[in-house]
C-alpha cells in the first residue's frame, strides 16, 4: 500500500475520513441516537477491561483463523452490513473486495447502494441482511434473489431503529440526487475537492437508491421510500423469525440481541448465530455497551450457536477482549467505513490489517497460540462491568 494513503490506527482513518468527506457525509458516519450515551459506551467500555499478560513462553506462531456459520475466516473479524456506502464510488463492492483479499466475510445491507449480485461476485463469502419490510411475500422475494445470487447466509436485523432524535442534529440527507439537489449541495461538495473529483470522474452523483429492495436489474426505490415502507411494516414476531429462518434453510444470524431471554428465544427459533448488538448506538439510547451484555448471553447460548459481538471495535485488542468474554468473532461497522472514506478499497484493507495485527500482538502478550484458547482468565474484569439483561432476579420472583 502506498505510504501516502497508509495509516497506522483506526483513529487516523477516522480523522482522514473527516477531512476528506463533506460535513454531512461524515456526520452520517458518526451520528447516533439522542444524546449518544450508547455509542460512547460501546467504545469506552473496552477501556475498562484489562489484560493479564505472560512475560515468558509466548508462542512463536499464532493461529487467528476461525469459522462463523460454516464460513472459514482468516481472522475473527467480519464486515457488518451498513446502508448506502456512498462515501466512495465503489461502495460495498470495494468493501467486499477488501474483505475477500483479507480472507473474511462480508455482510451486505438491504439498504446498500450496490446490487447484491455485484457484491457477492466480489466476495463469495457474503451474508445478505434483511429487515422485516413489506410483509412475507416481499421478504420471500428478496430472500430468493439472495439465494440465486449466491449469498452464503442470511442476517435478520431487528435492532434498528426505534429512536430518530439526535441531540446534535441529524445530517440533511436529500430525498433524491436531482439537478436541484446537486446545485444546492455543490458548495459543500466543492469544499472537499478530492472527494468531489473522485465522484466527478464517474460522471454520476452518489446514488440514494437501494437496488436490493427491488428486482434484479432495477434501480430500486429511493432510500427514504424504502425506509418509509419499513416504518409502516408491523414489527416481526418470534414466529416470523422462525418462518424466515425456515424459508432460508441455511446459515441464519439474528442481529441485535442484547438480552439472555431473547438469545434463548432465538435458539428456539432455530438460528445459527446471534450478534450481540445495539446497532452501533443508533437504536435505543441508554442501552448498555454490547460488550457489557456479551458475557451473560455467551454463557447462556454460546454452546448451542455462534455468538458474535458488534459494536465499538476500534483495535485488535478490543477483538481479543470480546473473544475472551465468549464471542466467536466480531463484526465492524464505522471502522471500515472510515477506511473506505479515507482510501477506498485499500483503506478498508488497511483497517482489517490493523485489527489483525492487534489481535496477533495481544495473543502473543497473553501467551496464547490460538484465538480459541482465549478465556476470561486473560481479562481483568472490574466489578459491575457486565450487564446481564433479561435474566430473572431473586430466583425469578
N, C-alpha and C positions, 0 to 999 in steps of 0.2 A: 504494500500500500504506500502511495506517495506520502512523503513526510509532511507535505503542506496540508493534507486532509486528515492525517492520523491524529488520534487523541488518546490520552492515557487513562481517562476515567469517564464514567457516565456523566459526572458533573460538568466536565468540559464539553461533552457532547450537548448537554442541555444549554450551556452558555452559547455555543456556536449556533444552535438552533434558534435561540433568542435573537442573535444578531443577524441571522440570515432571513428569518421569516418576517412577513408583515405582522404588525402587532396583533391583529385579530386572529390570524392563523396560529401564532404562538400561544395566545390566550386560550384557544380551544384545546391545546395540549396540556395546559396546567390547571384549567378550571376544575372545580369540584363543587359539590352541593353545599348550599347555605354558608356557614362560617368556615368550612374546611377542616373541622375537627378530625374527621375520619381520615382524610387524605394525609394530614400531617402525622397522625398516629401510625398509619401504615408504614411510614418511613422511619419515624423516630423510635418506634418500639424496638427495632432491631438493635439500636444503640444500648438498650437496657440489658441485652444479653451479652455475656462474656464467654471466653473460651478457657479451657483447661488444657494447655499445651504440654507436650512432652519435649524434652530437650535432647534426648538420645534415643536412637532406634528408629529414626524416620525411614520410611520405605523409599527405595531408590526410584521405583516406578509406581505410579498410582493409576488405578482404573476409574475413570469418570463415567463410563458407559452405563446405561440403564435401559429399561423398556417401560413404555407407557401405553396401555391399551393395546398391547401386542406390537407396537412400533419400536424398533431399536433406535435409540438416541445415543450420539457420541458423548453427550454430557447432559445432565438433568435440567435443562432449560428449554422451554418451548415458547413459541410465539403465541401470545394471547390475541384473540380476534378483536380488532378495533375498527370502527367505521370510517369510511371516506378518508383514506390516507393521501389526500391531495396536496400534502406538503412537498411532494416530489412527483414529477410527471409519470414515473413508472409505478408509483404507489405500491400496492400489495404485490405486484409481480416482482418488484425489486426486493421486497422483504422475503418473499418465497424463495427467490434465488439465493439470497444470503443465507437463509436457514438451511437450504439444501447443501450449499457449499460448506457449511459447518456441521452437517450431519444431524440436523434436528428437524422437528416437525413444525408445521405451520397451522395456526388457527385462522380461518378466514371468516370474516363477518358477513352476515346477510346484508349489512349496510355498507359493504366495501364499494370502492369506486371502479374496481376491475372485475370482469366476469370470472366466475369460478373456473370455467374451462381453461382460461389463460393461466390462472394461479396454480391450479392443480398440475398443469403441464410443466410449470416451472419447479414444482416441488411435489412429487407423488405422495409424500407423507403429509397430506393436507386434511385437516379436520374441518368440516363445514359447520358453521354456527348458525342456529336458527333461533328466532324469537317466536313466541306464541302470537302470531299475527295473521289475522284474516280467517280464522276458522280451520277446521280439519282438512277440508278439501284443498284449500290454497296451500296449507303447510305440506300436505302429502305431495302436491305437485312440485314444490321446491325440493323436497326430500328426494323424489325420484330423479330430478335433474342432477342433484348432487351425486346420486348413485351412478347415473350414467356418465357423469364427468370423471368418476374415479376417486371420489373422496374416500379416505380410509376409515372415517368415523364421523360421528355427529356430536356437536356440542349444543346443548339446550341452555340458553342463558335466561335466568329468572331473577337476576338481581339488578335490573335497570328498568326504569328509574322512577321512583315514587316522588322525588323531590326535584323541583325545577328552579328554585331560587338560588342565586349566587350573591352573597353579601357584597362582593366587589364588582358585581355586574357581569353578565354573560357577553361574550363577543357577538357582534352582529353577524349572523350568517344569512346571506340572501336566499330568497326562495329559488332563484334560478340565475344563471350567468348569462343574461341577455345583454344587448348593447348598452342599454341604460344603466344596468348594474355595473358593467365593466368601466364605463366612463366615470361613474360615481366613485368606484374603488381605485381608480388609476393613481391618484396621489399617494395612497398608502402603498400600492404595489411598486411605484417608482422609488419609494424611499428605501427599497431593498433591491437594488439594480441586479445583483447576481441572481437572485431568485426570479425576478421578472424576466431576465434574458433567458434563463433556463426554460421557462414556460413559453416565451416568445418563439423560441426555436421550434417548438412543436406545432405552431400555428393554430393552437386551440387553447381556450381557457381551462382552468380546473373544472372538472365535471362535478356537479352536485346531484347527479342521478345515481341510483342504486340498481345496477343491472341484475343483481342476483335476486331481486324481488319480482322480476318479470320472467318471460320465457326466453330461452336461449336465442341469441341473435337480436334481441330487442334492447333498446337503451335502458329500459326500466323506468320506474316513476321517479319524480324528484324526491329528494331526501325527506322534505317535510310532508309530502303527501304520504309516503310510506310510514313516517313517524306518526302522523295523524291516524292512519289506519291501525297502527299498533296500539295507540292510546284508546281507540274505540273498540278494541277487541277485549272481551271479558278475560281476566287472568286465568291461567290454566289451573286445573286441579291435579291432585296426585294421580287420579285415573287418566287424565290427559297425558301426563308424563309417561305413565306405563304404556299407554297406547302408542305414543311417539316412539318409545324405545322398541316396542314390538314391531312397529311399522318399519323402522330402520333395520332391525335384525342383526346389527353388528356392533362394533365398539361405540359406546354411548356415554358421554360425560354430561353431568348436570352441574352447571356453573352457578355459583352464588350461594353455596351452603355455608352458614355460619353457626348453626345450632346442631347439637347432638341428636335431638329428636328428629330434625329434618334429615340429617345424614342417615339415620336408621330407616326412615320412610323411603329415602332414595334407594337404599339397598333392597327394600321390599318391592320397589317399582322395577327392579331389575337392571339398574345402571351398572356400567363397567367402572366408572370413575366419578369422583366429585372434585370440584375445585372450591377450596375454602376461599371465598372472595366477597368483598363488599363493593365490587365494581370500581375499584380504584378511588373510593371516596365519592363517587358520582351517584350514590343511591341515598340511603337514609343517614344523614349526618348525625354523628353521635354513636354510630356503630363502632365497636372496638376494632382495632387493627386486626387484619386477617391472621397475622402470626400469633396473636393472643388467643384466638379461637382454635387454632390448629391442634394443639396437644390433645384436648378433650375429644375432638372429632376423630383424630387419627387413632386414639386409643379405643374408641367405640367401634369403628368400622374399618380400620386400616388393614385388618387381617382378611377382609372379605372383598374389598375393591381397592383400586388405586386412589390414593388421596393426594391431591396437588394443592399448592398454595399459589395464589395470585394476588399480589398487592404489596408495593413498597420495595421491591427488589432493586437495588442500585449498585451492588457489588457482589463479587463471588462469595465473600464471607457471609452475606445475607442468605445466599442459596444454601450454604453449608449449615447454617443455623436452622433453616426450615427443614432440611433433611434430617438433622439430628432430633428434631421435635416431631418427626413422623411423616413428613411429606415424601413422596416418591420422586417428585420433580417439582419445579416451579414454572409459572408462566409469567412472561414480562409484557408490559404494555408501553407506558411512557418512555422507558429506557430505549427501546428500539425505534420508537417514533422520533426521538431526539436524534438518534444516529441517522435515520432516514433523512430528516430535515437538514442535518449538518453536511452529509456527504453521499446521499443516495444509497445504493446497494453496498458500496464499500463501508459506509458509515454504520450500517446495520451489522455487517461482518465484524467491524471494529468493536462494537458493543458486545457482541457474542464472544469475541476473543478476550475482552476484558473480564467478562464473567467467568469464562473457562479458566483463565489464568488465576483468578482469585480463588476459585474452587480448589484448584490444584495446590496453590500455596497453603490454603487452610488445611487441606488434608495432610500435607507434609508436616505442618506445625503440630497437628494433633496426633501424628504417628499412625495415621490410618492408610491402609493400602487401597481402599475402595470406598466409594460413596455409600455402599451398602453396609459398611462397617460402622457408620456413624450412629451415635446413640445420645440420649440425654446426658450421659456421663461426660460428654465432651463439652457441655454447655453449662455456664453459670447462669442460673435462672433465679432472679430475685423474687422474694416473697410477694405474692399478689400480682405477679406478672400476667399469668394466664387468666382467661375468661371462659369458664365452662358454661356456655349458653345452652338453654334447652335441657338442662339436667335437673330433675326434681330435687328440691332441697328438703331437709328434715325428714328423710326417709319417704319422700313422696307425699307428705301430709300437706 
